[in-house]
């Protein structure tokens, strides 16, 4: 699990307060979904989905991957990247930490680069 301290705690909390953002995260939690499938699952227009998807991706809460179909066509699918969100009060500051899912491939790549001496 990777831990990302939220420099912009307020914007993460504002984003999670949005019902469409929460629906997208919930719908895409189990398996990657296209924007059209998210639109159907969340009962939201495609423009609404794309706006939220962009914002969720910018904050590291959603991952976008390109899938190539057997016929050669490409499409984007989205999957929830967040595993948990923790909010703590430290003195007079509210701090938000977002724990994301491990990405086995990137963890292996980072480990390999460390073993090779950072090349």
DSSP file (Angstrom, degrees, kcal/mol; ACC not computed):
  #  RESIDUE AA STRUCTURE BP1 BP2  ACC     N-H-->O    O-->H-N    N-H-->O    O-->H-N    TCO  KAPPA ALPHA  PHI   PSI    X-CA   Y-CA   Z-CA
    1    1 A X              0   0    0      0, 0.0     2,-0.4     0, 0.0   100,-0.2   0.000 360.0 360.0 360.0 130.0    0.0    0.0    0.0
    2    2 A X  E     -A  100   0A   0     98,-1.3    98,-2.3     2,-0.0     2,-0.5  -0.756 360.0-146.3 -95.0 143.0    1.4    3.4   -0.9
    3    3 A X  E     -A   99   0A   0     -2,-0.4     2,-0.6    96,-0.2    96,-0.2  -0.945  13.0-172.5-113.3 124.1    0.7    6.3    1.3
    4    4 A X  E     -A   98   0A   0     94,-2.4    94,-2.5    -2,-0.5     2,-0.3  -0.949  18.0-140.4-117.6 112.9    0.3    9.8   -0.3
    5    5 A X  E     -A   97   0A   0     -2,-0.6     2,-0.9    92,-0.2    92,-0.2  -0.533  24.0-122.9 -70.8 133.8    0.1   12.7    2.1
    6    6 A X  E >   -A   96   0A   0     90,-3.2     3,-0.6    -2,-0.3    90,-0.6  -0.691  27.8-178.2 -84.5 108.6   -2.4   15.1    0.8
    7    7 A X  T 3  S+     0   0    0     -2,-0.9     2,-0.4     1,-0.3     3,-0.2   0.809  89.3  44.2 -70.0 -29.4   -0.9   18.6    0.3
    8    8 A X  T >> S+     0   0    0      1,-0.2     4,-1.8    -3,-0.1     3,-0.5  -0.544  71.3 161.9-114.4  64.6   -4.3   19.8   -0.7
    9    9 A X  H <> S+     0   0    0     -3,-0.6     4,-2.4    -2,-0.4     5,-0.2   0.856  71.5  55.8 -52.6 -42.5   -6.4   18.2    2.0
   10   10 A X  H 3> S+     0   0    0      1,-0.2     4,-2.6     2,-0.2    -1,-0.2   0.894 106.6  48.6 -61.7 -41.2   -9.4   20.5    1.4
   11   11 A X  H <> S+     0   0    0     -3,-0.5     4,-2.3     2,-0.2    -1,-0.2   0.862 110.7  50.9 -71.1 -33.3   -9.7   19.7   -2.3
   12   12 A X  H  X S+     0   0    0     -4,-1.8     4,-2.4     2,-0.2    -2,-0.2   0.932 113.3  45.5 -65.5 -44.6   -9.5   15.9   -1.6
   13   13 A X  H  X S+     0   0    0     -4,-2.4     4,-1.2     2,-0.2    -2,-0.2   0.899 112.4  51.0 -65.7 -39.7  -12.3   16.3    1.0
   14   14 A X  H  X S+     0   0    0     -4,-2.6     4,-0.6    -5,-0.2     3,-0.3   0.912 110.7  49.8 -60.5 -42.4  -14.3   18.5   -1.3
   15   15 A X  H >< S+     0   0    0     -4,-2.3     3,-1.2     1,-0.2     6,-0.2   0.916 109.8  49.5 -64.1 -43.6  -14.0   15.9   -4.0
   16   16 A X  H 3< S+     0   0    0     -4,-2.4    -1,-0.2     1,-0.3    -2,-0.2   0.706 103.2  62.3 -70.2 -18.5  -15.1   13.1   -1.7
   17   17 A X  H 3< S+     0   0    0     -4,-1.2     2,-0.5    -3,-0.3    -1,-0.3   0.666  82.5  97.3 -76.4 -16.9  -18.1   15.2   -0.7
   18   18 A X    <X  -     0   0    0     -3,-1.2     4,-2.1    -4,-0.6     5,-0.2  -0.617  69.9-147.9 -77.0 122.8  -19.3   15.1   -4.3
   19   19 A X  H  > S+     0   0    0     -2,-0.5     4,-2.3     1,-0.2    -1,-0.1   0.853  96.6  52.1 -62.1 -35.7  -21.9   12.4   -4.8
   20   20 A X  H  > S+     0   0    0      2,-0.2     4,-2.4     1,-0.2    -1,-0.2   0.908 108.6  50.6 -67.4 -40.2  -20.9   11.6   -8.4
   21   21 A X  H  > S+     0   0    0     -6,-0.2     4,-2.5     1,-0.2    -2,-0.2   0.919 111.6  48.2 -62.0 -43.2  -17.2   11.2   -7.4
   22   22 A X  H  X S+     0   0    0     -4,-2.1     4,-2.3     1,-0.2    -2,-0.2   0.906 110.8  50.8 -64.2 -41.2  -18.2    8.8   -4.7
   23   23 A X  H  X S+     0   0    0     -4,-2.3     4,-2.8     2,-0.2    -2,-0.2   0.906 110.6  49.5 -63.0 -41.0  -20.5    6.8   -7.0
   24   24 A X  H  X S+     0   0    0     -4,-2.4     4,-2.5     2,-0.2    -2,-0.2   0.940 111.3  48.4 -63.2 -47.4  -17.6    6.6   -9.6
   25   25 A X  H  < S+     0   0    0     -4,-2.5    55,-0.2     1,-0.2    -2,-0.2   0.898 114.8  46.0 -60.8 -40.3  -15.2    5.4   -6.9
   26   26 A X  H >< S+     0   0    0     -4,-2.3     3,-1.0    -5,-0.2     4,-0.4   0.922 114.1  47.3 -67.7 -44.6  -17.7    2.8   -5.7
   27   27 A X  H 3< S+     0   0    0     -4,-2.8     4,-0.4     1,-0.2     3,-0.4   0.877 115.8  43.9 -66.1 -38.4  -18.6    1.6   -9.2
   28   28 A X  T 3< S+     0   0    0     -4,-2.5    52,-2.1    -5,-0.2    -1,-0.2   0.254  89.3  93.5 -92.6  13.2  -15.0    1.2  -10.4
   29   29 A X  S <  S+     0   0    0     -3,-1.0    -1,-0.2    50,-0.2    -2,-0.1   0.890  89.5  35.9 -73.9 -40.0  -13.8   -0.4   -7.2
   30   30 A X  S    S+     0   0    0     -3,-0.4     2,-0.3    -4,-0.4    -1,-0.1   0.839 129.3   0.6 -86.0 -35.4  -14.2   -4.1   -8.2
   31   31 A X  S    S-     0   0    0     -4,-0.4    -1,-0.3    47,-0.1    49,-0.1  -0.994  83.2 -87.6-152.5 153.6  -13.3   -3.9  -11.8
   32   32 A X        -     0   0    0     -2,-0.3     2,-0.3    47,-0.1    47,-0.2  -0.339  46.6-166.5 -62.4 143.5  -12.2   -1.4  -14.5
   33   33 A X  B     -C   78   0B   0     45,-2.4    45,-2.9    -5,-0.1     2,-0.1  -0.971  18.2-121.4-134.4 147.7  -15.1    0.3  -16.2
   34   34 A X     >  -     0   0    0     -2,-0.3     4,-2.4    43,-0.2     5,-0.2  -0.343  35.5-106.7 -76.0 166.5  -15.5    2.4  -19.3
   35   35 A X  H  > S+     0   0    0     41,-0.5     4,-2.5     1,-0.2     5,-0.1   0.886 122.7  52.8 -61.8 -37.9  -16.9    6.0  -19.1
   36   36 A X  H  > S+     0   0    0      2,-0.2     4,-2.2     1,-0.2    -1,-0.2   0.920 109.4  47.5 -64.3 -43.7  -20.1    4.7  -20.7
   37   37 A X  H  > S+     0   0    0      1,-0.2     4,-2.7     2,-0.2    -2,-0.2   0.888 112.9  49.4 -65.0 -38.5  -20.4    1.9  -18.1
   38   38 A X  H  X S+     0   0    0     -4,-2.4     4,-2.6     2,-0.2    -2,-0.2   0.893 108.2  54.4 -65.3 -39.0  -19.7    4.4  -15.3
   39   39 A X  H  X>S+     0   0    0     -4,-2.5     5,-1.9     2,-0.2     4,-0.8   0.921 112.8  42.7 -59.7 -44.8  -22.4    6.7  -16.8
   40   40 A X  H  <5S+     0   0    0     -4,-2.2     3,-0.5     2,-0.2    -2,-0.2   0.930 116.3  46.9 -67.0 -45.6  -24.9    3.9  -16.7
   41   41 A X  H  <5S+     0   0    0     -4,-2.7    -2,-0.2     1,-0.2    -1,-0.2   0.840 120.2  38.3 -66.8 -33.5  -23.9    2.7  -13.2
   42   42 A X  H  <5S-     0   0    0     -4,-2.6    -1,-0.2    -5,-0.2    -2,-0.2   0.467 102.4-128.0 -97.2  -2.7  -23.9    6.2  -11.7
   43   43 A X  T  <5 +     0   0    0     -4,-0.8     2,-0.3    -3,-0.5    -3,-0.2   0.944  66.6 128.2  51.2  52.7  -26.9    7.5  -13.6
   44   44 A X      < -     0   0    0     -5,-1.9    -1,-0.2    -6,-0.2    -2,-0.1  -0.942  64.3 -98.8-135.2 155.0  -24.9   10.5  -14.8
   45   45 A X     >  -     0   0    0     -2,-0.3     4,-2.3     1,-0.1     5,-0.2  -0.310  34.9-113.2 -69.0 156.8  -24.2   12.1  -18.1
   46   46 A X  H  > S+     0   0    0      1,-0.2     4,-3.0     2,-0.2     5,-0.2   0.903 117.3  54.2 -58.9 -42.9  -21.0   11.3  -20.0
   47   47 A X  H  > S+     0   0    0      1,-0.2     4,-2.2     2,-0.2    -1,-0.2   0.909 109.2  48.9 -59.0 -39.1  -19.8   14.9  -19.6
   48   48 A X  H  > S+     0   0    0      2,-0.2     4,-2.3     1,-0.2    -1,-0.2   0.927 112.4  48.3 -63.4 -44.5  -20.3   14.7  -15.8
   49   49 A X  H  X S+     0   0    0     -4,-2.3     4,-3.1     1,-0.2     5,-0.2   0.941 111.5  49.1 -60.9 -48.7  -18.5   11.4  -15.7
   50   50 A X  H  X S+     0   0    0     -4,-3.0     4,-2.3     1,-0.2    -1,-0.2   0.885 110.8  50.4 -62.5 -38.7  -15.5   12.7  -17.7
   51   51 A X  H  X S+     0   0    0     -4,-2.2     4,-1.9    -5,-0.2    -1,-0.2   0.945 115.4  42.1 -62.8 -47.2  -15.2   15.8  -15.5
   52   52 A X  H  X S+     0   0    0     -4,-2.3     4,-3.2     1,-0.2     5,-0.3   0.904 112.3  54.2 -67.6 -40.8  -15.2   13.8  -12.3
   53   53 A X  H  X S+     0   0    0     -4,-3.1     4,-2.5     1,-0.2     5,-0.2   0.918 108.7  49.3 -59.4 -44.2  -12.9   11.1  -13.8
   54   54 A X  H  X S+     0   0    0     -4,-2.3     4,-2.4    -5,-0.2    -1,-0.2   0.925 114.2  44.9 -60.2 -45.2  -10.3   13.8  -14.7
   55   55 A X  H  X S+     0   0    0     -4,-1.9     4,-1.5     2,-0.2    -2,-0.2   0.915 113.6  49.0 -67.4 -43.2  -10.5   15.3  -11.2
   56   56 A X  H  <>S+     0   0    0     -4,-3.2     5,-2.6     1,-0.2     6,-0.9   0.895 112.8  48.8 -62.8 -39.7  -10.3   11.9   -9.5
   57   57 A X  H ><5S+     0   0    0     -4,-2.5     3,-1.6    -5,-0.3    -2,-0.2   0.910 106.9  55.6 -65.5 -43.2   -7.3   11.0  -11.7
   58   58 A X  H 3<5S+     0   0    0     -4,-2.4    -1,-0.2     1,-0.3    -2,-0.2   0.829 110.4  46.1 -58.5 -32.7   -5.6   14.3  -11.0
   59   59 A X  T 3<5S-     0   0    0     -4,-1.5    -1,-0.3    -5,-0.1    -2,-0.2   0.385 116.5-114.3 -92.6   3.1   -5.8   13.5   -7.2
   60   60 A X  T < 5S+     0   0    0     -3,-1.6    -3,-0.2     2,-0.2    -2,-0.1   0.673  86.1 115.5  75.5  16.8   -4.6    9.9   -7.7
   61   61 A X  S   <S+     0   0    0     -5,-2.6    20,-2.4    -6,-0.2    21,-1.2   0.613  74.7  37.6 -92.4 -13.6   -7.9    8.4   -6.6
   62   62 A X  E    S-D   80   0B   0     -6,-0.9     2,-0.4    18,-0.3    18,-0.2  -0.992  70.9-145.2-138.8 142.6   -8.7    6.8   -9.9
   63   63 A X  E     -D   79   0B   0     16,-3.1    16,-2.1    -2,-0.3     2,-0.5  -0.883   7.6-153.8-109.1 141.2   -6.4    5.1  -12.5
   64   64 A X  E     +D   78   0B   0     -2,-0.4     2,-0.3    14,-0.2    14,-0.2  -0.954  16.0 178.0-112.3 132.6   -7.0    5.3  -16.3
   65   65 A X  E     -D   77   0B   0     12,-2.6    12,-2.8    -2,-0.5     2,-0.5  -0.973  25.7-128.5-130.9 148.1   -5.7    2.5  -18.5
   66   66 A X  E     -D   76   0B   0     -2,-0.3     2,-0.4    10,-0.2    10,-0.2  -0.843  21.9-161.3 -96.8 129.7   -5.9    2.0  -22.2
   67   67 A X  E     -D   75   0B   0      8,-3.3     8,-1.9    -2,-0.5     2,-0.6  -0.922   7.4-147.5-111.4 133.8   -7.3   -1.4  -23.4
   68   68 A X  E     -D   74   0B   0     -2,-0.4     6,-0.2     6,-0.2     2,-0.1  -0.905  15.9-144.7-102.9 120.9   -6.7   -2.6  -26.9
   69   69 A X    >   -     0   0    0      4,-3.1     3,-2.5    -2,-0.6     0, 0.0  -0.371  29.4-103.0 -77.9 161.4   -9.6   -4.8  -28.2
   70   70 A X  T 3  S+     0   0    0      1,-0.3    -1,-0.1     2,-0.1    -2,-0.0   0.792 122.9  58.1 -55.6 -28.9   -8.9   -7.7  -30.5
   71   71 A X  T 3  S-     0   0    0      2,-0.1    -1,-0.3     1,-0.0     3,-0.1   0.467 121.9-107.1 -81.8   0.3  -10.1   -5.6  -33.5
   72   72 A X  S <  S+     0   0    0     -3,-2.5    -2,-0.1     1,-0.3     2,-0.1   0.335  74.9 135.9  94.2  -7.1   -7.4   -3.1  -32.7
   73   73 A X        -     0   0    0     -5,-0.1    -4,-3.1     1,-0.0     2,-0.3  -0.448  44.8-139.0 -75.4 150.7   -9.7   -0.4  -31.3
   74   74 A X  E     + D   0  68B   0     -6,-0.2     2,-0.3    -2,-0.1    -6,-0.2  -0.829  23.4 171.5-110.5 146.6   -8.6    1.4  -28.1
   75   75 A X  E     - D   0  67B   0     -8,-1.9    -8,-3.3    -2,-0.3     2,-0.4  -0.989  28.4-121.3-149.9 151.8  -10.7    2.4  -25.1
   76   76 A X  E     - D   0  66B   0     -2,-0.3   -41,-0.5   -10,-0.2     2,-0.3  -0.736  23.9-169.4 -92.7 140.8  -10.0    3.8  -21.7
   77   77 A X  E     - D   0  65B   0    -12,-2.8   -12,-2.6    -2,-0.4     2,-0.4  -0.945   9.1-146.3-125.9 152.6  -11.1    2.0  -18.6
   78   78 A X  E     -CD  33  64B   0    -45,-2.9   -45,-2.4    -2,-0.3     2,-0.4  -0.934  13.9-178.2-124.3 140.1  -11.1    3.4  -15.1
   79   79 A X  E     - D   0  63B   0    -16,-2.1   -16,-3.1    -2,-0.4   -50,-0.2  -0.998  36.1-103.0-138.0 141.7  -10.4    1.7  -11.7
   80   80 A X  E     - D   0  62B   0    -52,-2.1   -18,-0.3    -2,-0.4   -19,-0.1  -0.411  30.4-175.1 -62.2 131.1  -10.5    3.0   -8.2
   81   81 A X        +     0   0    0    -20,-2.4    20,-2.8    -2,-0.1     2,-0.3   0.618  54.1  93.1-101.5 -18.5   -6.9    3.5   -7.0
   82   82 A X  E     +B  100   0A   0    -21,-1.2    18,-0.3    18,-0.2     3,-0.1  -0.579  41.2 176.4 -84.1 137.1   -7.7    4.5   -3.4
   83   83 A X  E    S-     0   0A   0     16,-3.9     2,-0.3     1,-0.4    17,-0.2   0.754  70.3 -11.2-102.2 -39.6   -7.9    1.9   -0.7
   84   84 A X  E     -B   99   0A   0     15,-1.8    15,-2.9     2,-0.0    -1,-0.4  -0.990  52.9-144.5-157.7 159.4   -8.5    4.2    2.3
   85   85 A X  E     -B   98   0A   0     -2,-0.3     2,-0.4    13,-0.2    13,-0.2  -0.998  15.8-167.3-128.8 130.9   -8.6    7.9    3.3
   86   86 A X  E     -B   97   0A   0     11,-2.8    11,-2.9    -2,-0.4     2,-0.5  -0.974   2.8-166.8-122.1 130.8   -7.5    9.1    6.7
   87   87 A X  E     +B   96   0A   0     -2,-0.4     2,-0.3     9,-0.2     9,-0.2  -0.970  13.8 175.1-115.7 129.9   -8.1   12.6    8.1
   88   88 A X  E     -B   95   0A   0      7,-2.9     7,-3.3    -2,-0.5     2,-0.6  -0.966  28.5-131.8-133.0 150.6   -6.3   13.7   11.2
   89   89 A X  E     -B   94   0A   0     -2,-0.3     2,-0.6     5,-0.2     5,-0.2  -0.907  22.2-177.2-100.0 121.2   -6.0   16.9   13.2
   90   90 A X  E >   -B   93   0A   0      3,-3.3     3,-1.6    -2,-0.6     2,-0.5  -0.905  64.3 -55.2-120.4 100.7   -2.4   17.8   14.0
   91   91 A X  T 3  S-     0   0    0     -2,-0.6     0, 0.0     1,-0.3     0, 0.0  -0.558 122.0 -19.6  66.6-120.6   -2.4   21.0   16.1
   92   92 A X  T 3  S+     0   0    0     -2,-0.5     2,-0.4    -3,-0.1    -1,-0.3   0.136 122.3  92.3-103.6  19.6   -4.4   23.5   14.1
   93   93 A X  E <   - B   0  90A   0     -3,-1.6    -3,-3.3     2,-0.0     2,-0.5  -0.943  63.9-145.1-120.4 134.5   -4.0   21.6   10.8
   94   94 A X  E     - B   0  89A   0     -2,-0.4     2,-0.4    -5,-0.2    -5,-0.2  -0.854  22.6-165.9 -93.1 125.8   -6.2   19.0    9.1
   95   95 A X  E     - B   0  88A   0     -7,-3.3    -7,-2.9    -2,-0.5     2,-0.5  -0.949   6.8-161.9-118.9 133.0   -4.2   16.5    7.3
   96   96 A X  E     -AB   6  87A   0    -90,-0.6   -90,-3.2    -2,-0.4     2,-0.5  -0.957   3.9-169.6-115.8 128.5   -5.5   14.0    4.8
   97   97 A X  E     -AB   5  86A   0    -11,-2.9   -11,-2.8    -2,-0.5     2,-0.6  -0.975   6.8-157.2-118.6 128.5   -3.6   10.8    3.8
   98   98 A X  E     -AB   4  85A   0    -94,-2.5   -94,-2.4    -2,-0.5     2,-0.6  -0.922   3.7-156.6-107.2 120.1   -4.7    8.7    0.9
   99   99 A X  E     -AB   3  84A   0    -15,-2.9   -16,-3.9    -2,-0.6   -15,-1.8  -0.861  16.0-161.5 -95.5 124.6   -3.6    5.1    0.8
  100  100 A X  E     -AB   2  82A   0    -98,-2.3   -98,-1.3    -2,-0.6   -18,-0.2  -0.650  24.7 -92.4-105.6 162.6   -3.6    3.7   -2.7
  101  101 A X        -     0   0    0    -20,-2.8     2,-0.2    -2,-0.2    -1,-0.1  -0.368  46.7-103.3 -67.7 147.2   -3.7    0.1   -3.9
  102  102 A X        -     0   0    0   -101,-0.1     2,-0.7    -2,-0.1    -1,-0.1  -0.523  23.6-148.5 -69.0 137.9   -0.3   -1.5   -4.6
  103  103 A X     >  -     0   0    0     -2,-0.2     4,-2.6     1,-0.2     3,-0.3  -0.921   7.7-158.8-107.1 103.7    0.5   -1.8   -8.3
  104  104 A X  H  > S+     0   0    0     -2,-0.7     4,-2.4     1,-0.2     5,-0.2   0.855  87.6  51.9 -54.0 -42.6    2.6   -4.9   -8.5
  105  105 A X  H  > S+     0   0    0      1,-0.2     4,-2.3     2,-0.2    -1,-0.2   0.926 112.6  43.4 -64.0 -44.8    4.3   -4.0  -11.7
  106  106 A X  H  > S+     0   0    0     -3,-0.3     4,-2.6     2,-0.2    -1,-0.2   0.864 112.6  53.4 -71.5 -32.8    5.4   -0.6  -10.6
  107  107 A X  H  X S+     0   0    0     -4,-2.6     4,-2.3     2,-0.2    -2,-0.2   0.913 110.5  47.4 -63.8 -41.2    6.5   -2.0   -7.2
  108  108 A X  H  X S+     0   0    0     -4,-2.4     4,-2.8    -5,-0.2    -2,-0.2   0.912 111.7  50.6 -64.6 -42.7    8.6   -4.6   -9.1
  109  109 A X  H  X S+     0   0    0     -4,-2.3     4,-2.5     2,-0.2    -2,-0.2   0.926 111.2  47.7 -61.3 -45.8   10.1   -1.9  -11.3
  110  110 A X  H  X S+     0   0    0     -4,-2.6     4,-2.1     2,-0.2    -1,-0.2   0.908 113.2  48.5 -61.7 -42.3   11.0    0.3   -8.4
  111  111 A X  H  X S+     0   0    0     -4,-2.3     4,-2.4     2,-0.2    -2,-0.2   0.923 111.4  49.9 -63.0 -44.9   12.6   -2.7   -6.6
  112  112 A X  H  X S+     0   0    0     -4,-2.8     4,-1.9     1,-0.2    -2,-0.2   0.905 110.6  49.4 -61.5 -42.9   14.5   -3.6   -9.7
  113  113 A X  H  <>S+     0   0    0     -4,-2.5     5,-3.7     1,-0.2     6,-0.5   0.883 110.6  50.6 -64.7 -38.5   15.8   -0.1  -10.2
  114  114 A X  H ><5S+     0   0    0     -4,-2.1     3,-1.0     3,-0.2    -2,-0.2   0.908 110.3  49.6 -64.9 -41.2   16.9    0.1   -6.5
  115  115 A X  H 3<5S+     0   0    0     -4,-2.4    -2,-0.2     1,-0.3    -1,-0.2   0.842 109.6  51.9 -65.9 -33.1   18.8   -3.2   -6.9
  116  116 A X  T 3<5S-     0   0    0     -4,-1.9    -1,-0.3    -5,-0.2    -2,-0.2   0.508 126.6 -99.4 -82.2  -3.9   20.5   -2.0  -10.1
  117  117 A X  T < 5 -     0   0    0     -3,-1.0    -3,-0.2    -4,-0.4    -2,-0.1   0.728  68.1 -61.9  93.7  23.2   21.6    1.2   -8.2
  118  118 A X      <       0   0    0     -5,-3.7    -4,-0.2    -6,-0.2    -1,-0.1   0.589 360.0 360.0  82.9  10.4   19.0    3.6   -9.4
  119  119 A X              0   0    0     -6,-0.5    -5,-0.1    -3,-0.1    -1,-0.1   0.483 360.0 360.0 -71.8 360.0   19.8    3.5  -13.2
